[in-house]
Amino acid sequence: MVGICPAYELLSSSSSSKHWTYDVFLSFRGEDTRKNFTGHLHMALKDAGTNVFIDDDELRRGEDISAELVRAIEMSRISVIVFSRSYATSSWCLEELVKIMECKRTLRQMVFPIFYDADPSDVRKQTGSFGEAFVKHSDRFLLDMDKVLRWRSALTEAATLSGWDLRNTADGHEAKFIKKIIDEITRHLNSTYLFEAVYPVGIDFRVENMSSHLYVGSDDVCIVGIWGMGGVGKTTVAKAIYNRFYHIFEAKSFLSNVREAAKQYNGLVCLQEQLLSDVLKPTKIKVDSVDRGINVIKERLRGKRALVIIDDTDRVDQLNALAANRNWFGPGSRIIITTRDEHLLKQLEVDAIYLAPEMNETEALELLSWHAFKNSYPKEGYYELSKSVVAYCGGLPLALQVLGSFLVGRSVPEWKSVLEKLKRSPHHEIHEKLRISFDGLNDDNERDIFLDISCFFIGMDKNNVNQILDGCDFSAEIGMSVLLQRCLVTVSETNKLMMHDLIRDMGREIVREKFPKEHGKRTRLWHYKDVADVLTKHSGTEEVEGLVLKLPRCNKVSFSAKAFTKMQRLRLLQLNYVQLNGVHQCFPKELRWLCWHGFPLRFIPKDFSLQNLVALDLTYSNLCQVWKDPPLLEKLKFLDLSNSHHLTLSPDFSKLPNLEQLMLKGCVSLPEVHESIGHLGRLSVVDLEDCNLLKDLPRSLYKSKSIEVLVLSGCSRFENLAEDLGEMVSLTTLLADRTAIRKVPFTIVRLKNLRNLSLCDRKWSPSTRFGLKRSWALPRNIPKSPDLLLPSFRGLNCLEKLSLANCNLTDGAIPNGIWGLPHIDHLDISGNHFHTLPNVSGLSKLNFLSLDHCTNLRAITDLPKNLCKLSANYCTALERLPNFSEMTSNYITCITSDGLPNHILGMGNLNEELVWIYMQGCKSITVYLKKFLLEGWRPVPGFGHTLNAKDIPNWFPYIGGYSLTFEVPQAIHTLYEFVVCVAQRTLREPESINTHSIVMLNLSKGTTHGWVFSMQNRKLGDHLWIAVAEPVETGFEAGDKVLVVVYATPEIYVKEIALSLLWYKFINGKKIRYLSVSTDNGVRFESSEGIEEFSIGDQLPCYEAGPSD
């Protein structure tokens, strides 16, 4: 798992993304203000909907604050300190203050002082009543003056922060004073943090330079431009600036991708509305024109101290519509504009222009290395080649990313070949640099696929796009694969096609540059104005192959159908919410894909030329029936009429002989499906989800020999599956959850190809249009469904996935036939009511077993030996787990609740191959951790393991902040593995899988080694994470000093790390494990035989290092 993916400078950005328990923590001297000012402030905060922590303990004892208060401070987004006359007399208050200021530094919490009956100068300098208090503290803590110094430092630091002084605020009027505080705190609580970058190399340096132009303390309105070529990191710097300063402004707005947004229909108006809504939250502002929007901005924002970022603008009319003049904004406002065009900034007469610099050679080499080698430094043998690539890229981050990804895994000769080609390129701008990847495509097929995606299909489902491109006689599968490999296209977690905007622009520029002014001669048209111009002037030619016009649902724009007369080679057409007037005989006859959301007619006219269509998407149409006289469409493979709410008559399918996929999802007025559906010999997917009036299916459908996927989920009136179901010999997936079905026909056992079956009242993820996706994760709090009469299932020998979740199944109600199914690899019987799990050991192929929320289940026994994953989440009555030593698989996941037993049977006699068990929630895991490691247990490789504990076990010999240094001991001959334990806090629920990176820098040799781990943890708060870094050729030698650093993603705050060394030795043919542990006699190696084999002593000193600045 060599390779590192750190989240740099975690502590600098963690607070904005943290999941806080409390909004505000109140620190105050109880006897001074509890029953007056602080009490009033507390009630006002609560009335404003703020979640406040206030310590109600009036009789505090001891010198140290309680663990509860420490946790409350750490989990509060804002700390408010009420300084009163006798605040400093309380050592408890001072300890609170020290903790608050620590959280400000480490967690970037916001801290606001309130000076109530206290002079800020006295607080800052410890004079007056504060000085008198410290005279007593100095006498009392004569032997612990470090504590007194910490208190003084905390007071000085807190008093310099921006806050409120009652004496010079609101004329001393306490009620008005409190209202001002409430307004300010509420504004800060509504803030939003922006994601910056995956590999933020060099961002801090650029942010510091950019900040010098902002003069944040000034009351003048300041407009600053960030100027530079595309892909240089302007947006990243703007986001980092936003994250650093947004909390000191009364209002804020980040308008992203203005250039692209402005091109959309009514784009500038939408941007004005977003700006107004952001700044005037929670008020939503609507404007009907750009001119009206300008007036509203001037009227409503001139009193606001705002931070406004206008990102990626390329036209002066965009700036004129959003921020043409300083007097539109209140005193102290800052407007930041990012653009590729310096002239725009000069036209606006900005106060300063920050030229976003290219990366220097060191930064560029590091960024290239992350993308090409997944490390901070080039792979051996590639250093000089990497330097040549860096020189060519000219420090452009996007070019480094694209070329690094293009070169990953390639040989030295391939690198040299690419460099030779780069040398021949005369271009220096980003478009030409990125075009290297386009030119490197193998043939016109791949290039056409790329251009179609860049112009039309970004954000669309990948399977959908493949179907369309195949309909154009492209080899979509292999072509898409090449684009993915070359980083020209990416696929999101939701299977959507994505493309960096500069790569997209490169593709579109290739289309545009051939005919920059003659829109109708371009092969592809996507821009609203260009399309409108062509359709209005009827200037389209036979060169046009694709045209997209996507309007919002509320807007109806009309064009003449004659505009398409000359576009006879048009193969891709999208006309969302567009009306065409006139006859349709001149409609293009070569169309392969027609997407017309909101199709306005009640039926498709006869004169539509659709004979070459492969895919027809009329989602959200106004159709009552599809055709009055069905045409013969022999090439049509895909028909989507989803959410056609007025559709009352099913189409006749008899003239669609090659239809493969039929989507009627959400056709809520459709009472039946035409019987001709059963005669479609190639139909493979039928999606009828949420067809609420549908009660049954035509008998002919059950005769189909081709249907593979049948979706009836959410057909709430559907009551019966016919006995003929058994004749659907090709059926592989049947989803019939959330229906009125109470009995499953016995003939289901004849479905010898059935692989996926879902019944009862389960929620599931919707299908994609061209390829069905199914979620097997159990949601919580699912409503109970009536009992379901199930068949035996015996004979369904191909069944792989079976979901009977939430079917009210009790002991003995699960059909016995299930336990003999030979190919079941995924069984979900979650949310049922049995006390004892039937014997599932006969399911030899079972890979995953879900028992989540089986709240009556007491024991899990007799599992298949090859089971890979067991999920028993929230089984609150569970008392017994199986003996895992009898298992033979390599990976067992046991996701458990806090109510599980404190040990796992069989851990001491684990099979050599069974070394990874996930035991989240097992309370005493840390007690047995050393024992488990010596016996062979390992966290899941590449993922590590989350432990339900807060403190690092004290036997770890090396402990530091998020970094530590150790010296390689003389005793180790062959160092094999590093055990790393991290005390951390999950600040908020991650949007995706978290990552941890372990970096080891050999300070003696100057070499770096790293490992990257994913972490699938959804538990918030404090916990431990442990990983074993597998062996690599580190070259570590006895006496080498090694720095260890752990990086984590912004959702994770690393508090402390620890390290132990694990190695092996064979004695008389037996593998003995040794683990370095800390003892009263120093660091020693303990063996798996329980013997302290030898002491390390002075040979292995530990040099602790805290977090670096």
Secondary structure, DSSP 8 states (H G I E B T S, - for coil): -B-----TTGGGTTGGG---SEEEEEE--HHHHTTTHHHHHHHHHHHTT--EE----SS--SSS--HHHHHHHHTEEEEEEEE-TTGGG-HHHHHHHHHHHHHHHHH--EEEEEESSS-HHHHHHT-HHHHHHHHHHHHHTTT-HHHHHHHHHHHHHHHTSS-EEGGGSGGG-HHHHHHHHHHHHHHHHT-------SS-TTHHHHHHHHHTTT-TT--S-EEEEEE--TTSSHHHHHHHHHHHHGGGSSEEEEE--HHHHHHSTTHHHHHHHHHHHHHTTT-----SSHHHHHHHHHHHHTT--EEEEEEEE--HHHHHHH-S-GGGS-TT-EEEEEES-HHHHHHHT-SEEEE-----HHHHHHHHHHHHHSSSS--TT-HHHHHHHHHHHTT-HHHHHHHHHHHTT--HHHHHHHHHHHHH----SHHHHHHHHHHTSSSHHHHHHHHHIIIIITTSBHHHHHHHHHHTT--HHHHHHHHHHTTS-EE-TTSBEE--HHHHHHHHHHHHTTSSS-GGGSSEE--HHHHHHHHHHT---TT--EEEEE--TT--EEEEGGGGTT-TT--EEEEETEEEES--TTS-S--SEEE-TT--SSS--TT---TT-SEEE-TT---SSS-SS----TT--EEE-TT-TT--S----TT-TT--EEE-TT-TT-----GGGGG-TT--EEE-TT-TT-----HHHHT-SS--EEE-TT-TT-----GGGGG-TT--EEE--SS---B--GGGGG-TT--EEE-SS-------SSS--------SS-------B----TT-TT--EEE-TTS---TT-S-GGGGG-TT--EEE-TT---SB----TT-TT--EEE-TT-TT--B-----TT--EEE-TT-TT--B---GGG---S-EEEE--TTS-SS-TTGGG--TT--BEE-TT-TTTTTTHHHHHHHT-B-BTTTBEEES-SS--TT-SEEESSEEEEE--TT-SS--EEEEEEEEEE-S--SS-EEEEEEEEETTTTEEEEEEEEE-----EEEEEEEEE--------TT-EEEEEEEE-TTEEEEEEEEEEEEEEEETTEEEEEEEEEETTEEEEEETTS-EEEE-GGGS-EEEE----
